[in-house]
Amino acid sequence: QTLLVEMPRTLTGFAPLGYVLLVMMGAGLAERVGLLQAAIGGLVRAAPSRLLTPMVLLIGLASNQAADSGIVILPPLAAAAFAASGRHPVAGIAAAFSACIASFAGNPLPGQFDALILGLSEPAARLIDPQWTVNLAGDWWFTLVGGLVFLPVGWWVTDAIVEPRLGPWTTARTSGTSKEEAPHARGLLWAGLAAIGVMVLWAALALSPGGPLIDHTVSGPERWTPFFRSLVAGFFVLFLASGIAYGAASGAITSHRDIVRLCSESMAGMASYIVLAFAAAHFIAMFNWSNLGEILAIHGAEALRASGLPIPLLLVSVTVLTAALDLFIGSASAKWAALAPVLVPMLMLLGVSPEATTAAYRMGDSTVNMASPLMPYFGLVLAYARRWKPAMGVGGLAAAVLPYSAAFIVVAVLLTGTWSAIEAPTGPGAPFHYVAPSRG
């Protein structure tokens, strides 16, 4: 009865749906006017030859802000840049693709993926604590350190393993890719000014006397709760303002009707996610209504306590389990929608915060996906590689990215274990330990 009667409310009340659709409305506009492509392409072209590898990796790790756009845009640009420098273009493709996947757990700033994954953690955490709310920056420190570690490791793998295996690039042809137009300099300037304006606005709302994004009734880190919870809206405004500024300067936006059309197209592209959200919302809701999630969490926590395994080893096990599932399920959100209702409350009962459990999951999801042919974008990246090496097949591309996968899984295990051992906060306002609220 509850399933059928509450079905509309279950879907519309699913927290990640609002987070993701809001951010994507702005990010989709920025993508469709060409801002994201221009920014990524400009950064690749500006990289000096000796710093080309770390520049490609850095842009790939930062591509988390552009959702899947980085996977689509960066590999062919990296291939052209490597070829122009006399280096093997497939090495550029492998580095770019691997970095874009690693950005799920190694990125400098919170973004759309944080809203998606931590949004899925929220209803799972509420199986234990109905008052728990998502913090978009809850994994920020963890992912920032992950990116700082992935960057030199990926640099070494590219220059010491992958590129030497591919051999020297001796073909002078350039017909493998079409020339990209130079980024619209005026549009990028306007977009940058708009982005700075939004950041200044948010800083003023939080730091000015009596600012509305600070809770003045409490002290300590809890004062910043409104600010962190406003970051979803902040990223929406940031992408929207930058996209409109770039579109107006480049001619892609000439009136408010263009803004409405581009935002509508962005929402149309989210249709598949809405279907996934429908399934995930009801899956988690039925866990809640039946108390099955709480029962599994309690029994699982008891079994884990009885096993005597330390918390660091438990979180490393989450990372390894996720990496193994990457071979069969490419979608990060689909895996976490199934795992979160069990893992998050189970580890909360052992004193581990939802943010820490989510961070361990993200580390595992960032290591094996690039080498799995079941990854949705694997075929697209293979098509890019065949432009430069027509004989390359599935095995060839998998072999090119496998060294990254092996190196990143080692990094993931070591980072997750070390972070758990020192029990460091995973982000601002996100302590490692979960403490149940007092009940009076």
C-alpha positions as a Python dict, from the first residue, in 0.01 Angstrom:
ca = {
    (1, 'Q'): (0, 0, 0),
    (2, 'T'): (274, 246, 93),
    (3, 'L'): (467, 171, -227),
    (4, 'L'): (171, 253, -452),
    (5, 'V'): (21, 541, -256),
    (6, 'E'): (352, 722, -196),
    (7, 'M'): (507, 658, -538),
    (8, 'P'): (489, 1020, -668),
    (9, 'R'): (618, 1162, -339),
    (10, 'T'): (891, 899, -318),
    (11, 'L'): (1031, 1010, -654),
    (12, 'T'): (1001, 1386, -605),
    (13, 'G'): (1131, 1360, -249),
    (14, 'F'): (1445, 1170, -353),
    (15, 'A'): (1722, 1408, -243),
    (16, 'P'): (1980, 1339, -519),
    (17, 'L'): (1724, 1414, -790),
    (18, 'G'): (1699, 1779, -691),
    (19, 'Y'): (2074, 1818, -637),
    (20, 'V'): (2174, 1673, -972),
    (21, 'L'): (1901, 1835, -1184),
    (22, 'L'): (1974, 2176, -1034),
    (23, 'V'): (2349, 2162, -1095),
    (24, 'M'): (2306, 2008, -1440),
    (25, 'M'): (2069, 2282, -1549),
    (26, 'G'): (2358, 2527, -1520),
    (27, 'A'): (2637, 2292, -1626),
    (28, 'G'): (2440, 2172, -1928),
    (29, 'L'): (2398, 2528, -2050),
    (30, 'A'): (2772, 2592, -2004),
    (31, 'E'): (2848, 2279, -2204),
    (32, 'R'): (2608, 2357, -2486),
    (33, 'V'): (2734, 2710, -2547),
    (34, 'G'): (3088, 2570, -2577),
    (35, 'L'): (3235, 2708, -2254),
    (36, 'L'): (3359, 2377, -2114),
    (37, 'Q'): (3506, 2266, -2447),
    (38, 'A'): (3682, 2601, -2495),
    (39, 'A'): (3824, 2600, -2142),
    (40, 'I'): (3955, 2242, -2165),
    (41, 'G'): (4093, 2291, -2517),
    (42, 'G'): (4266, 2615, -2424),
    (43, 'L'): (4436, 2457, -2123),
    (44, 'V'): (4564, 2165, -2332),
    (45, 'R'): (4702, 2390, -2606),
    (46, 'A'): (4873, 2617, -2354),
    (47, 'A'): (5071, 2336, -2193),
    (48, 'P'): (5451, 2337, -2259),
    (49, 'S'): (5576, 2015, -2419),
    (50, 'R'): (5769, 1898, -2113),
    (51, 'L'): (5465, 1956, -1893),
    (52, 'L'): (5212, 1813, -2137),
    (53, 'T'): (5156, 1491, -1942),
    (54, 'P'): (5085, 1653, -1602),
    (55, 'M'): (4872, 1920, -1769),
    (56, 'V'): (4653, 1657, -1938),
    (57, 'L'): (4627, 1464, -1612),
    (58, 'L'): (4543, 1777, -1413),
    (59, 'I'): (4270, 1879, -1657),
    (60, 'G'): (4134, 1524, -1649),
    (61, 'L'): (4124, 1524, -1270),
    (62, 'A'): (3947, 1861, -1273),
    (63, 'S'): (3697, 1739, -1535),
    (64, 'N'): (3480, 1622, -1247),
    (65, 'Q'): (3326, 1970, -1269),
    (66, 'A'): (3199, 1899, -1622),
    (67, 'A'): (3045, 1558, -1545),
    (68, 'D'): (3110, 1324, -1841),
    (69, 'S'): (3206, 1608, -2075),
    (70, 'G'): (3573, 1561, -1990),
    (71, 'I'): (3571, 1200, -2110),
    (72, 'V'): (3416, 1308, -2439),
    (73, 'I'): (3625, 1620, -2500),
    (74, 'L'): (3968, 1569, -2345),
    (75, 'P'): (4100, 1242, -2505),
    (76, 'P'): (4094, 1364, -2869),
    (77, 'L'): (4243, 1700, -2766),
    (78, 'A'): (4516, 1525, -2567),
    (79, 'A'): (4591, 1297, -2864),
    (80, 'A'): (4632, 1596, -3097),
    (81, 'A'): (4853, 1775, -2844),
    (82, 'F'): (5076, 1468, -2795),
    (83, 'A'): (5107, 1417, -3172),
    (84, 'A'): (5197, 1782, -3227),
    (85, 'S'): (5475, 1740, -2970),
    (86, 'G'): (5610, 1431, -3146),
    (87, 'R'): (5472, 1197, -2881),
    (88, 'H'): (5243, 898, -2929),
    (89, 'P'): (4882, 1024, -2937),
    (90, 'V'): (4743, 701, -2790),
    (91, 'A'): (4946, 775, -2477),
    (92, 'G'): (4766, 1107, -2453),
    (93, 'I'): (4431, 934, -2493),
    (94, 'A'): (4516, 677, -2225),
    (95, 'A'): (4634, 945, -1981),
    (96, 'A'): (4331, 1168, -2041),
    (97, 'F'): (4078, 884, -2014),
    (98, 'S'): (4235, 744, -1697),
    (99, 'A'): (4252, 1086, -1532),
    (100, 'C'): (3886, 1158, -1612),
    (101, 'I'): (3787, 831, -1443),
    (102, 'A'): (4020, 895, -1148),
    (103, 'S'): (3851, 1235, -1100),
    (104, 'F'): (3563, 1055, -928),
    (105, 'A'): (3786, 1039, -618),
    (106, 'G'): (4074, 1273, -701),
    (107, 'N'): (3960, 1623, -785),
    (108, 'P'): (4047, 1969, -654),
    (109, 'L'): (3695, 2102, -595),
    (110, 'P'): (3353, 1955, -515),
    (111, 'G'): (3124, 1937, -814),
    (112, 'Q'): (2840, 1754, -981),
    (113, 'F'): (2967, 1408, -893),
    (114, 'D'): (2981, 1505, -525),
    (115, 'A'): (2617, 1614, -541),
    (116, 'L'): (2525, 1284, -704),
    (117, 'I'): (2718, 1040, -483),
    (118, 'L'): (2678, 1217, -149),
    (119, 'G'): (2315, 1273, -239),
    (120, 'L'): (2272, 895, -260),
    (121, 'S'): (2443, 864, 78),
    (122, 'E'): (2185, 1090, 243),
    (123, 'P'): (1879, 861, 226),
    (124, 'A'): (2099, 566, 323),
    (125, 'A'): (2227, 753, 630),
    (126, 'R'): (1873, 846, 725),
    (127, 'L'): (1797, 480, 779),
    (128, 'I'): (1993, 527, 1103),
    (129, 'D'): (1974, 904, 1158),
    (130, 'P'): (1660, 1065, 1009),
    (131, 'Q'): (1808, 1412, 1069),
    (132, 'W'): (2131, 1357, 874),
    (133, 'T'): (2176, 1598, 582),
    (134, 'V'): (2422, 1592, 295),
    (135, 'N'): (2728, 1818, 289),
    (136, 'L'): (2844, 1875, -69),
    (137, 'A'): (3197, 1942, 56),
    (138, 'G'): (3194, 1638, 284),
    (139, 'D'): (3467, 1454, 88),
    (140, 'W'): (3662, 1762, -20),
    (141, 'W'): (3983, 1706, 181),
    (142, 'F'): (3991, 1340, 84),
    (143, 'T'): (3942, 1397, -289),
    (144, 'L'): (4188, 1689, -290),
    (145, 'V'): (4461, 1467, -145),
    (146, 'G'): (4357, 1190, -385),
    (147, 'G'): (4413, 1423, -679),
    (148, 'L'): (4751, 1533, -545),
    (149, 'V'): (4858, 1168, -527),
    (150, 'F'): (4703, 1053, -856),
    (151, 'L'): (4879, 1332, -1050),
    (152, 'P'): (5246, 1226, -997),
    (153, 'V'): (5156, 856, -1013),
    (154, 'G'): (4976, 903, -1346),
    (155, 'W'): (5266, 1114, -1475),
    (156, 'W'): (5513, 838, -1393),
    (157, 'V'): (5290, 567, -1545),
    (158, 'T'): (5251, 764, -1870),
    (159, 'D'): (5616, 854, -1922),
    (160, 'A'): (5778, 541, -1779),
    (161, 'I'): (5539, 260, -1879),
    (162, 'V'): (5263, 342, -2127),
    (163, 'E'): (5443, 562, -2379),
    (164, 'P'): (5760, 346, -2401),
    (165, 'R'): (5541, 41, -2468),
    (166, 'L'): (5366, 219, -2754),
    (167, 'G'): (5697, 310, -2913),
    (168, 'P'): (5803, 634, -3083),
    (169, 'W'): (5552, 832, -3286),
    (170, 'T'): (5711, 868, -3626),
    (171, 'T'): (5407, 933, -3845),
    (172, 'A'): (5380, 1297, -3944),
    (173, 'R'): (5017, 1277, -4049),
    (174, 'T'): (4765, 1506, -3884),
    (175, 'S'): (4453, 1382, -4052),
    (176, 'G'): (4359, 1177, -3746),
    (177, 'T'): (4177, 1474, -3597),
    (178, 'S'): (4031, 1791, -3727),
    (179, 'K'): (4176, 2122, -3617),
    (180, 'E'): (3994, 2272, -3326),
    (181, 'E'): (3907, 2637, -3336),
    (182, 'A'): (4087, 2855, -3086),
    (183, 'P'): (3881, 2929, -2778),
    (184, 'H'): (3680, 3247, -2794),
    (185, 'A'): (3910, 3471, -2589),
    (186, 'R'): (3648, 3735, -2521),
    (187, 'G'): (3394, 3472, -2416),
    (188, 'L'): (3642, 3308, -2178),
    (189, 'L'): (3722, 3648, -2027),
    (190, 'W'): (3354, 3723, -1968),
    (191, 'A'): (3296, 3374, -1826),
    (192, 'G'): (3592, 3416, -1590),
    (193, 'L'): (3463, 3751, -1467),
    (194, 'A'): (3118, 3602, -1412),
    (195, 'A'): (3268, 3312, -1214),
    (196, 'I'): (3469, 3552, -997),
    (197, 'G'): (3153, 3754, -937),
    (198, 'V'): (2963, 3447, -815),
    (199, 'M'): (3248, 3344, -584),
    (200, 'V'): (3269, 3695, -440),
    (201, 'L'): (2892, 3694, -386),
    (202, 'W'): (2901, 3362, -198),
    (203, 'A'): (3196, 3478, 11),
    (204, 'A'): (3008, 3795, 101),
    (205, 'L'): (2696, 3597, 197),
    (206, 'A'): (2907, 3385, 432),
    (207, 'L'): (3168, 3628, 567),
    (208, 'S'): (2987, 3961, 593),
    (209, 'P'): (2849, 4061, 936),
    (210, 'G'): (2514, 3889, 981),
    (211, 'G'): (2565, 3693, 659),
    (212, 'P'): (2273, 3459, 581),
    (213, 'L'): (2495, 3159, 504),
    (214, 'I'): (2625, 3138, 862),
    (215, 'D'): (2425, 2994, 1152),
    (216, 'H'): (2482, 3261, 1418),
    (217, 'T'): (2298, 3061, 1686),
    (218, 'V'): (2572, 2798, 1724),
    (219, 'S'): (2950, 2794, 1751),
    (220, 'G'): (3223, 2580, 1600),
    (221, 'P'): (3216, 2409, 1259),
    (222, 'E'): (2836, 2379, 1274),
    (223, 'R'): (2818, 2754, 1203),
    (224, 'W'): (2915, 2680, 842),
    (225, 'T'): (2636, 2428, 780),
    (226, 'P'): (2417, 2670, 577),
    (227, 'F'): (2719, 2763, 363),
    (228, 'F'): (2802, 2401, 280),
    (229, 'R'): (2439, 2318, 211),
    (230, 'S'): (2419, 2619, -24),
    (231, 'L'): (2703, 2492, -244),
    (232, 'V'): (2463, 2296, -467),
    (233, 'A'): (2286, 2621, -551),
    (234, 'G'): (2627, 2790, -571),
    (235, 'F'): (2753, 2558, -842),
    (236, 'F'): (2425, 2600, -1030),
    (237, 'V'): (2462, 2980, -1027),
    (238, 'L'): (2835, 2954, -1110),
    (239, 'F'): (2779, 2739, -1420),
    (240, 'L'): (2472, 2933, -1527),
    (241, 'A'): (2633, 3276, -1496),
    (242, 'S'): (2956, 3167, -1666),
    (243, 'G'): (2767, 2990, -1944),
    (244, 'I'): (2543, 3289, -2012),
    (245, 'A'): (2841, 3524, -2015),
    (246, 'Y'): (3034, 3303, -2258),
    (247, 'G'): (2730, 3245, -2477),
    (248, 'A'): (2652, 3616, -2496),
    (249, 'A'): (3011, 3699, -2595),
    (250, 'S'): (3037, 3419, -2853),
    (251, 'G'): (2695, 3473, -3005),
    (252, 'A'): (2549, 3140, -2889),
    (253, 'I'): (2300, 3329, -2671),
    (254, 'T'): (2115, 3624, -2817),
    (255, 'S'): (1804, 3638, -2598),
    (256, 'H'): (1641, 3486, -2291),
    (257, 'R'): (1474, 3233, -2522),
    (258, 'D'): (1813, 3079, -2596),
    (259, 'I'): (1876, 3037, -2223),
    (260, 'V'): (1542, 2860, -2179),
    (261, 'R'): (1610, 2636, -2480),
    (262, 'L'): (1959, 2538, -2366),
    (263, 'C'): (1842, 2463, -2013),
    (264, 'S'): (1557, 2255, -2156),
    (265, 'E'): (1803, 2055, -2366),
    (266, 'S'): (2012, 1996, -2055),
    (267, 'M'): (1712, 1857, -1872),
    (268, 'A'): (1624, 1637, -2170),
    (269, 'G'): (1971, 1485, -2147),
    (270, 'M'): (1900, 1388, -1785),
    (271, 'A'): (1611, 1159, -1879),
    (272, 'S'): (1813, 842, -1821),
    (273, 'Y'): (1921, 966, -1479),
    (274, 'I'): (1560, 1036, -1380),
    (275, 'V'): (1476, 674, -1465),
    (276, 'L'): (1769, 557, -1251),
    (277, 'A'): (1658, 791, -972),
    (278, 'F'): (1308, 638, -984),
    (279, 'A'): (1450, 290, -928),
    (280, 'A'): (1701, 404, -665),
    (281, 'A'): (1441, 610, -475),
    (282, 'H'): (1202, 319, -440),
    (283, 'F'): (1477, 70, -368),
    (284, 'I'): (1598, 283, -76),
    (285, 'A'): (1243, 369, 33),
    (286, 'M'): (1148, 2, 57),
    (287, 'F'): (1458, -59, 266),
    (288, 'N'): (1329, 214, 496),
    (289, 'W'): (966, 103, 510),
    (290, 'S'): (1052, -263, 570),
    (291, 'N'): (1334, -185, 817),
    (292, 'L'): (1539, -428, 610),
    (293, 'G'): (1825, -180, 577),
    (294, 'E'): (1839, -128, 952),
    (295, 'I'): (1816, -503, 1017),
    (296, 'L'): (2100, -577, 773),
    (297, 'A'): (2302, -291, 916),
    (298, 'I'): (2260, -412, 1273),
    (299, 'H'): (2343, -773, 1192),
    (300, 'G'): (2627, -667, 963),
    (301, 'A'): (2770, -438, 1231),
    (302, 'E'): (2748, -719, 1485),
    (303, 'A'): (2928, -955, 1246),
    (304, 'L'): (3196, -695, 1180),
    (305, 'R'): (3242, -632, 1551),
    (306, 'A'): (3272, -1004, 1609),
    (307, 'S'): (3530, -1034, 1332),
    (308, 'G'): (3760, -799, 1517),
    (309, 'L'): (3866, -627, 1195),
    (310, 'P'): (3989, -272, 1250),
    (311, 'I'): (3802, 16, 1086),
    (312, 'P'): (4082, 88, 834),
    (313, 'L'): (4066, -268, 706),
    (314, 'L'): (3687, -250, 676),
    (315, 'L'): (3703, 66, 465),
    (316, 'V'): (3981, -79, 251),
    (317, 'S'): (3749, -377, 194),
    (318, 'V'): (3481, -134, 69),
    (319, 'T'): (3735, 11, -175),
    (320, 'V'): (3843, -330, -303),
    (321, 'L'): (3483, -454, -334),
    (322, 'T'): (3391, -147, -540),
    (323, 'A'): (3693, -191, -766),
    (324, 'A'): (3592, -553, -831),
    (325, 'L'): (3235, -449, -915),
    (326, 'D'): (3371, -199, -1170),
    (327, 'L'): (3445, -494, -1398),
    (328, 'F'): (3073, -566, -1422),
    (329, 'I'): (2890, -239, -1349),
    (330, 'G'): (3030, 76, -1506),
    (331, 'S'): (2788, 328, -1356),
    (332, 'A'): (2911, 476, -1029),
    (333, 'S'): (2565, 592, -928),
    (334, 'A'): (2404, 254, -1003),
    (335, 'K'): (2657, 71, -784),
    (336, 'W'): (2627, 318, -499),
    (337, 'A'): (2247, 319, -515),
    (338, 'A'): (2261, -54, -440),
    (339, 'L'): (2550, -53, -191),
    (340, 'A'): (2480, 263, 8),
    (341, 'P'): (2164, 141, 189),
    (342, 'V'): (2368, -145, 338),
    (343, 'L'): (2723, -7, 377),
    (344, 'V'): (2647, 344, 503),
    (345, 'P'): (2417, 254, 796),
    (346, 'M'): (2623, -55, 882),
    (347, 'L'): (2940, 149, 920),
    (348, 'M'): (2753, 431, 1095),
    (349, 'L'): (2673, 183, 1370),
    (350, 'L'): (3045, 121, 1397),
    (351, 'G'): (3112, 494, 1433),
    (352, 'V'): (3217, 572, 1072),
    (353, 'S'): (3062, 880, 914),
    (354, 'P'): (2864, 851, 589),
    (355, 'E'): (3118, 1083, 424),
    (356, 'A'): (3408, 850, 513),
    (357, 'T'): (3225, 545, 379),
    (358, 'T'): (3138, 735, 60),
    (359, 'A'): (3503, 838, 21),
    (360, 'A'): (3616, 475, 45),
    (361, 'Y'): (3360, 380, -221),
    (362, 'R'): (3472, 660, -452),
    (363, 'M'): (3833, 546, -429),
    (364, 'G'): (3740, 199, -550),
    (365, 'D'): (3521, 337, -829),
    (366, 'S'): (3810, 547, -965),
    (367, 'T'): (4055, 266, -1030),
    (368, 'V'): (3925, -13, -1254),
    (369, 'N'): (3654, 154, -1464),
    (370, 'M'): (3901, 280, -1727),
    (371, 'A'): (4014, -78, -1804),
    (372, 'S'): (3666, -231, -1820),
    (373, 'P'): (3511, -276, -2168),
    (374, 'L'): (3171, -250, -1995),
    (375, 'M'): (3244, 114, -1907),
    (376, 'P'): (2991, 315, -2116),
    (377, 'Y'): (3256, 542, -2271),
    (378, 'F'): (3511, 269, -2342),
    (379, 'G'): (3387, 225, -2700),
    (380, 'L'): (3399, 600, -2765),
    (381, 'V'): (3759, 623, -2641),
    (382, 'L'): (3849, 322, -2855),
    (383, 'A'): (3711, 507, -3159),
    (384, 'Y'): (3934, 803, -3073),
    (385, 'A'): (4238, 574, -3050),
    (386, 'R'): (4161, 411, -3385),
    (387, 'R'): (4190, 746, -3560),
    (388, 'W'): (4560, 734, -3481),
    (389, 'K'): (4615, 359, -3468),
    (390, 'P'): (4353, 189, -3690),
    (391, 'A'): (4455, -164, -3587),
    (392, 'M'): (4390, -103, -3216),
    (393, 'G'): (4122, -322, -3065),
    (394, 'V'): (3955, -361, -2727),
    (395, 'G'): (4253, -551, -2589),
    (396, 'G'): (4496, -287, -2711),
    (397, 'L'): (4316, -3, -2537),
    (398, 'A'): (4268, -209, -2222),
    (399, 'A'): (4642, -284, -2220),
    (400, 'A'): (4720, 87, -2258),
    (401, 'V'): (4511, 190, -1957),
    (402, 'L'): (4571, -116, -1738),
    (403, 'P'): (4895, 27, -1586),
    (404, 'Y'): (4696, 327, -1463),
    (405, 'S'): (4435, 96, -1315),
    (406, 'A'): (4699, -112, -1132),
    (407, 'A'): (4881, 194, -999),
    (408, 'F'): (4563, 374, -894),
    (409, 'I'): (4424, 72, -704),
    (410, 'V'): (4746, 61, -501),
    (411, 'V'): (4710, 433, -430),
    (412, 'A'): (4343, 386, -340),
    (413, 'V'): (4413, 110, -88),
    (414, 'L'): (4703, 296, 73),
    (415, 'L'): (4520, 628, 91),
    (416, 'T'): (4198, 478, 227),
    (417, 'G'): (4386, 273, 487),
    (418, 'T'): (4609, 561, 594),
    (419, 'W'): (4322, 810, 613),
    (420, 'S'): (4119, 567, 823),
    (421, 'A'): (4413, 498, 1051),
    (422, 'I'): (4467, 867, 1134),
    (423, 'E'): (4089, 926, 1145),
    (424, 'A'): (4118, 1261, 967),
    (425, 'P'): (3807, 1458, 864),
    (426, 'T'): (3711, 1386, 503),
    (427, 'G'): (3601, 1742, 442),
    (428, 'P'): (3506, 2070, 612),
    (429, 'G'): (3234, 1998, 863),
    (430, 'A'): (3269, 1623, 800),
    (431, 'P'): (3450, 1440, 1084),
    (432, 'F'): (3568, 1085, 1029),
    (433, 'H'): (3360, 948, 1315),
    (434, 'Y'): (2983, 943, 1328),
    (435, 'V'): (2831, 1028, 1665),
    (436, 'A'): (2462, 956, 1704),
    (437, 'P'): (2265, 1262, 1817),
    (438, 'S'): (2149, 1257, 2174),
    (439, 'R'): (1782, 1173, 2218),
    (440, 'G'): (1724, 1394, 2514),
}
